[in-house]
Amino acid sequence: MAASVEPVAAVADSDGQLRGSAFRISNTLLLTSLHVLPDNEPPKVRLLGTEDFIECTTAWKGNIDDLDMAILCIDNAEGRPLPDVEPVIIGQFIGTGRRDCDVTGFVYKEEDDQNFMARRLTGTIDPGAYPGANFLVLELPRAITPWGMGGAGVRSEGKLIGVLKSYDPKEHTLTLVPAVRLLDDAKSRDVIKNELKRELDAVQLTPPEASIAGAIKSISKADPKKIQEVAAASFDLSDSYYENVLSQAKRSFNAAVVAGIVGSFFFLAAIIFALASKQVSAALISAVGGAIVEVVSGLNFWLYSQTSIQLNSFHMRLERMQRYLVANSVAASLEGEHRESTLEKLVTIISEGEPRREPESMLDQQDRPPNKSRNKSRNKSR
């Protein structure tokens, strides 16, 4: 068996003109958008890594207004060898928070309307951005030329989570139909089951434990001229880190409390057993066990205190960074000479660091004026 390749294909009409892209869900089945299929003629596909077009039949069609999807079946009557791909695994986002995603499709080469090439894009999706919607939005870091990307499969953590439907050039976003909706239609499930010889289920993709990475990305995208936007993004980072450290501190504290209670129970059991049976050796075993548990409890309390210290240390650095961000936003909103001079001072402070407060020397104390109240108290004592 040949090595698996990228499960991507180009969808074209009978003349070989590119119309869109498709995602191979098996060796012979492809998932694409219904709107990229040519009218009144069977589509052709060119698999990634091959040069020839292969005719296909449409095995299933959705509703272009509601479920813009279609499944194509490769007509391999000649028995030509096809590049092997891994069977598809459909993913479904659970919860909110930004997730990293990638999509590979075909686009025309620059200044060449006949040849096209594969292109890979990366972006993020927040499943909670549009609650209750039957679509997802893939945010891109920059503008693109998306012609030919329609119908391409979007993946997250290696799982297929949607099919591209449209592009918004103003927001630099791609709208996609969630792949899990493919399982809502009985006919599409039957087509896939006949090919894979099994039912296709969706794997739940849970959000990451901490959303610090998403908060950092929101800061990078914030407009420096909008003070409230920068401040809100920086506070989001602070809150994300605080929630993460707080959850760890709670776990350490809860473990310490449980261990303390168990240790106290062992001590109490040792006392009761010693008084009731007057066997010191047996009670000693329980007491030693209780002492060990109490040591574990103390260790957990120590870890809890260290977590709090780390939180305070990071909070000081984060507060300094927030002040720099807000100061930069204020400086960027100024106009005229004040803007340039303020930015110059800000850059100097950031690059050189804040001046440290040196300890007072004996010379500084000698140069200070005498403390009258202190002198009066000394005269009274004399």
Secondary structure, DSSP 8 states (H G I E B T S, - for coil): -------EEEEE-TT--EEEEEEESSSSEEEE-GGGS-TTS--EEEETT--S-EEEEEEEE--TTT---EEEEE--TT-----------EEEE-SSS-EEEEEEEEEE-TT-SS-EEEEEEEEEE-TTSSTT-S-EEEE-SS----TT-TT-EEEETTEEEEEEEEEETTTTEEEEEEGGGGGG-HHHHHHHHHHHSS---EEEE---S--HHHHHHHHHHS-TT-HHHHHHHHHHHHHHHHHHHHHHHHHHHHHHHHHHHHHHHHHHHHHHHHHHH--HHHHHHHHHHHHHHHHHHHHHHHHHHHHHHHHHHHHHHHHHHHHHHHHHHHHHH--THHHHHHHHHHHHHHHH---------HHHHHHS---HHHHHHHHHH-
